Amino acid sequence: MINFNAHFDGKVIVPEEAVNLPLDRPFKVHIEPCDEPVPASKDSPQSALQWLVENAVDDELPGDLSAQHDHYLYGTPERS
């Protein structure tokens, strides 16, 4: 029997650490909640939203950047 901690992301069960299991083989899974949440390790993937929050900068960007991105990136004429 192999035991490991995991979390459910809404679609799949994700192991908290690497698990060495044979590929393409069926398994019986027993779900048992942990008494305490397992803290994420520093190697755990972070969500894209968390990355954006941690890496956001307050630069003075043009207000029309999303509409005129080709103009600012490649120098194409501004769209009207």
C-alpha positions as CSV (number, residue, x, y, z in Angstrom):
1,M,0.0,0.0,0.0
2,I,1.2,3.5,-0.9
3,N,0.1,6.5,1.2
4,F,0.6,10.1,0.2
5,N,-1.0,13.5,1.0
6,A,-3.0,15.1,-1.8
7,H,-5.5,17.8,-2.4
8,F,-8.5,18.0,-4.7
9,D,-8.4,21.0,-7.2
10,G,-12.0,20.7,-8.3
11,K,-11.3,18.3,-11.1
12,V,-8.5,15.9,-10.1
13,I,-6.7,14.7,-7.0
14,V,-3.2,16.2,-7.0
15,P,-0.4,14.6,-4.9
16,E,1.5,17.0,-2.7
17,E,4.8,15.3,-3.6
18,A,6.0,13.1,-6.4
19,V,4.5,9.6,-6.3
20,N,6.2,6.7,-8.0
21,L,3.3,4.6,-9.5
22,P,3.2,2.3,-12.5
23,L,1.7,4.0,-15.6
24,D,-1.5,2.8,-17.2
25,R,-2.6,0.7,-14.4
26,P,-5.9,0.9,-12.5
27,F,-5.8,1.6,-8.7
28,K,-8.3,1.5,-5.9
29,V,-8.3,4.8,-4.1
30,H,-9.4,5.3,-0.5
31,I,-10.2,8.9,0.5
32,E,-9.7,10.0,4.1
33,P,-9.6,13.6,5.1
34,C,-6.5,14.8,7.0
35,D,-6.9,16.2,10.5
36,E,-4.9,19.3,9.6
37,P,-4.2,20.9,6.2
38,V,-0.8,20.0,4.9
39,P,1.2,23.2,4.2
40,A,2.3,23.6,0.6
41,S,6.0,23.1,0.1
42,K,8.2,25.7,-1.6
43,D,8.3,23.4,-4.6
44,S,4.5,23.3,-5.0
45,P,3.2,24.9,-8.1
46,Q,1.4,28.2,-7.5
47,S,-1.7,29.4,-9.2
48,A,-1.4,31.9,-12.1
49,L,-3.5,34.4,-10.1
50,Q,-1.1,34.1,-7.1
51,W,1.9,34.6,-9.4
52,L,0.3,37.7,-10.9
53,V,-0.4,39.2,-7.4
54,E,3.2,38.6,-6.3
55,N,4.7,40.0,-9.6
56,A,2.4,42.9,-10.3
57,V,4.1,46.3,-10.8
58,D,2.7,49.8,-10.7
59,D,4.3,51.2,-13.9
60,E,2.8,54.1,-15.8
61,L,1.4,52.2,-18.8
62,P,-0.8,53.7,-21.4
63,G,-4.5,53.4,-20.7
64,D,-5.2,52.0,-24.2
65,L,-2.5,49.3,-24.0
66,S,-4.8,46.4,-24.5
67,A,-6.5,48.0,-27.5
68,Q,-3.3,49.3,-29.1
69,H,-0.8,46.5,-28.1
70,D,0.4,46.0,-31.7
71,H,1.2,49.7,-31.9
72,Y,3.2,49.6,-28.7
73,L,4.9,46.3,-29.4
74,Y,5.6,46.4,-33.1
75,G,5.2,50.1,-34.1
76,T,2.2,49.5,-36.3
77,P,-0.2,52.4,-36.9
78,E,-2.6,53.1,-34.1
79,R,-6.1,51.7,-34.5
80,S,-8.9,54.1,-34.4
